[in-house]
């Protein structure tokens, strides 16, 4: 039986490169592509893949939140995080969300096939360059990540935070989640209070710092 793979990556060239690599591998079939986290979650529901290769930083819904939703709803699906970031915050958050692996984009083409085989076999795969970071985090004392106020936010508040930082209006967010604009305003106020932010500009800076959005997006 073929390993069914979904590629969730907002950069077309990277996505096409990964597809080209996987299409030449026996026993692997690319069954779909998504360009943002929300589309990835919907696609996984539709095609029931074995593995999702998930870009960590994507518009609309980032890879961490998308992974959390996929694993909660479809625990049999394996997720491999893919990122340019070797920052332990991104690695640990992806693993906490339920990812079975984490690759750096710089090494993805050399390692991806092996990573897919490993996670399908029930193993956890980490790029060698980041293994030490994870070990240090596991054996260390309390870290900056452990005390981050970002962890105080609910999953829905984290989604709203990203959308606000990307410039979405309250009306758009309300329509997306099928909630009232007043509820969106409440989420926004809760976010500002929990993160101790005073303005939308502060919120955007915070989202960039946490890797929810990038300045060149």
Residue pairs with C-beta under 8 A, 6 or more apart in sequence:
2 27
2 28
2 29
3 27
3 28
3 29
3 50
3 51
3 116
3 120
4 29
4 31
4 47
4 48
4 49
4 50
4 51
5 22
5 28
5 29
5 30
5 31
5 49
5 50
5 51
5 52
5 53
5 116
6 30
6 31
6 32
6 33
6 34
6 40
6 43
6 44
6 47
6 49
6 51
6 52
6 53
7 15
7 18
7 19
7 30
7 32
7 33
7 34
7 52
7 53
8 33
8 34
8 35
8 36
8 37
8 39
8 40
8 43
8 52
8 53
8 54
8 55
8 58
8 63
8 66
9 15
9 18
9 33
9 34
9 35
9 53
9 55
9 58
9 82
10 35
10 36
10 55
10 58
10 59
11 55
12 35
14 55
14 105
15 33
15 35
17 109
18 53
18 108
18 109
18 112
19 30
19 33
21 109
21 112
21 113
22 28
22 30
22 112
22 113
23 30
25 113
28 113
28 116
31 47
31 49
32 43
32 46
32 47
32 49
33 43
34 40
34 42
34 43
35 58
36 58
36 59
36 60
36 61
37 54
37 58
37 59
37 60
37 61
37 62
37 63
37 65
37 66
38 60
38 61
38 66
39 60
40 52
40 54
40 58
40 61
40 66
40 70
41 61
41 66
41 69
41 70
41 73
44 52
44 70
44 74
44 77
45 73
45 74
48 74
48 77
49 77
50 77
50 78
50 120
51 77
51 78
51 79
51 80
51 116
51 119
51 120
52 67
52 70
52 77
52 78
52 79
52 80
53 80
53 82
53 112
53 116
54 63
54 66
54 67
54 79
54 80
54 81
54 82
54 94
54 99
55 63
55 82
55 83
56 62
56 63
56 64
56 81
56 82
56 83
56 85
56 90
56 94
56 211
57 63
57 83
57 84
57 85
57 211
57 212
57 213
57 214
58 66
59 166
59 213
59 217
60 162
60 163
60 166
61 159
61 162
62 162
62 211
62 212
63 81
63 82
63 83
63 94
64 90
64 93
64 94
64 97
65 97
65 155
65 158
65 159
65 162
67 79
67 81
67 94
67 97
67 98
67 99
68 97
68 98
68 155
69 155
70 77
70 79
70 98
71 77
71 79
71 97
71 98
71 99
72 98
75 98
78 100
78 101
78 119
78 120
79 94
79 97
79 98
79 99
79 100
79 101
80 99
80 100
80 101
80 102
80 103
80 112
80 115
80 116
80 119
80 125
81 90
81 91
81 94
81 99
81 101
81 102
81 103
82 102
82 103
82 105
82 108
83 90
83 94
83 102
83 103
83 104
83 105
84 104
84 105
84 106
85 91
85 104
85 211
86 104
86 129
86 130
86 133
87 211
88 130
88 133
88 134
88 136
88 137
88 143
88 145
89 144
89 145
89 148
89 210
89 211
90 211
91 102
91 126
91 130
91 133
91 134
91 137
92 134
92 137
92 145
93 145
94 102
95 102
95 124
95 134
100 119
100 123
100 124
100 125
101 115
101 118
101 119
101 124
101 125
101 126
102 125
102 126
102 127
102 130
103 111
103 112
103 115
103 125
103 127
104 127
104 129
104 130
107 127
107 129
111 125
111 127
114 125
115 125
118 124
118 125
119 125
126 134
137 143
137 145
149 194
149 195
149 196
150 158
150 195
150 210
152 194
152 195
153 161
153 191
153 194
153 195
156 177
156 187
157 187
157 190
157 191
157 194
158 212
159 177
160 173
160 184
160 187
160 188
160 191
161 191
161 203
161 206
161 207
161 212
162 207
162 212
162 213
163 172
163 173
163 176
164 173
164 188
164 191
164 200
164 203
165 203
165 204
165 206
165 207
165 208
165 212
165 213
166 213
166 217
168 176
170 181
170 184
170 185
170 188
171 181
173 184
174 180
174 181
174 183
174 184
177 184
191 197
191 203
192 198
192 203
195 203
195 206
197 203
197 206
204 213
207 213
208 214
208 215
